[in-house]
Amino acid sequence: MAEPKCPDCGETGIEKVVSSASKEQSKERRPWFYVAHCDNCGHVYGIFTKHVFGKSGPQLMIEKRK
């Protein structure tokens, strides 16, 4: 199976890709978005929003509760 490799520091493995919640929060104190980044150097892979605006208007992305 292929393992992700950080383009900045060269670390490999899915366990090195982590996410952090944004400091910005909704009224319910939930983060607006999450940032996927390298655990070693901080290289940002992407930002994942909780609210998405599509062609038909706003759409709500709901997290699965544990």
C-alpha positions as a Markdown table, in Angstrom:
| # | Residue | x | y | z |
|---|---|---|---|---|
| 1 | Met | 0.0 | 0.0 | 0.0 |
| 2 | Ala | 1.3 | 3.5 | -0.8 |
| 3 | Glu | 2.2 | 5.7 | 2.1 |
| 4 | Pro | 1.9 | 9.6 | 2.0 |
| 5 | Lys | 5.2 | 11.4 | 2.0 |
| 6 | Cys | 5.6 | 15.0 | 3.2 |
| 7 | Pro | 7.1 | 17.1 | 0.4 |
| 8 | Asp | 8.9 | 19.4 | 2.8 |
| 9 | Cys | 10.6 | 17.1 | 5.4 |
| 10 | Gly | 10.3 | 13.6 | 3.7 |
| 11 | Glu | 8.4 | 11.9 | 6.6 |
| 12 | Thr | 6.3 | 9.0 | 5.4 |
| 13 | Gly | 3.2 | 7.3 | 6.8 |
| 14 | Ile | -0.4 | 8.1 | 7.3 |
| 15 | Glu | 0.2 | 8.5 | 11.1 |
| 16 | Lys | 2.3 | 11.6 | 10.3 |
| 17 | Val | -0.7 | 13.3 | 8.8 |
| 18 | Val | -2.7 | 14.9 | 11.6 |
| 19 | Ser | -5.5 | 17.5 | 11.9 |
| 20 | Ser | -6.0 | 20.4 | 14.2 |
| 21 | Ala | -9.2 | 22.3 | 14.9 |
| 22 | Ser | -9.3 | 26.0 | 14.0 |
| 23 | Lys | -9.3 | 28.6 | 16.8 |
| 24 | Glu | -12.3 | 30.2 | 15.2 |
| 25 | Gln | -15.5 | 28.7 | 16.6 |
| 26 | Ser | -19.2 | 28.7 | 16.1 |
| 27 | Lys | -21.7 | 29.9 | 18.7 |
| 28 | Glu | -21.8 | 26.3 | 19.9 |
| 29 | Arg | -18.0 | 26.4 | 20.4 |
| 30 | Arg | -17.3 | 24.0 | 17.5 |
| 31 | Pro | -14.4 | 24.7 | 15.1 |
| 32 | Trp | -15.2 | 26.2 | 11.8 |
| 33 | Phe | -12.6 | 24.1 | 10.0 |
| 34 | Tyr | -9.8 | 21.6 | 10.4 |
| 35 | Val | -6.2 | 21.8 | 9.1 |
| 36 | Ala | -4.6 | 18.6 | 7.9 |
| 37 | His | -0.8 | 18.9 | 8.3 |
| 38 | Cys | 2.5 | 17.0 | 8.8 |
| 39 | Asp | 3.1 | 16.2 | 12.5 |
| 40 | Asn | 6.8 | 16.6 | 12.0 |
| 41 | Cys | 7.3 | 19.9 | 10.2 |
| 42 | Gly | 3.7 | 21.5 | 9.9 |
| 43 | His | 3.4 | 21.3 | 6.1 |
| 44 | Val | -0.3 | 22.0 | 5.4 |
| 45 | Tyr | -2.0 | 19.3 | 3.2 |
| 46 | Gly | -5.4 | 21.0 | 3.2 |
| 47 | Ile | -8.2 | 22.7 | 5.0 |
| 48 | Phe | -11.5 | 21.0 | 5.6 |
| 49 | Thr | -14.5 | 23.2 | 6.3 |
| 50 | Lys | -17.6 | 22.3 | 8.2 |
| 51 | His | -19.8 | 24.6 | 6.1 |
| 52 | Val | -19.7 | 24.4 | 2.3 |
| 53 | Phe | -21.3 | 26.8 | -0.1 |
| 54 | Gly | -22.5 | 24.9 | -3.2 |
| 55 | Lys | -24.2 | 26.0 | -6.4 |
| 56 | Ser | -27.6 | 25.6 | -4.7 |
| 57 | Gly | -26.7 | 27.6 | -1.6 |
| 58 | Pro | -25.1 | 26.7 | 1.7 |
| 59 | Gln | -24.8 | 23.1 | 2.7 |
| 60 | Leu | -24.1 | 21.8 | 6.2 |
| 61 | Met | -21.3 | 19.2 | 6.7 |
| 62 | Ile | -22.1 | 17.1 | 9.8 |
| 63 | Glu | -19.5 | 15.2 | 11.7 |
| 64 | Lys | -20.2 | 11.6 | 12.8 |
| 65 | Arg | -20.5 | 11.5 | 16.6 |
| 66 | Lys | -18.7 | 8.8 | 18.5 |
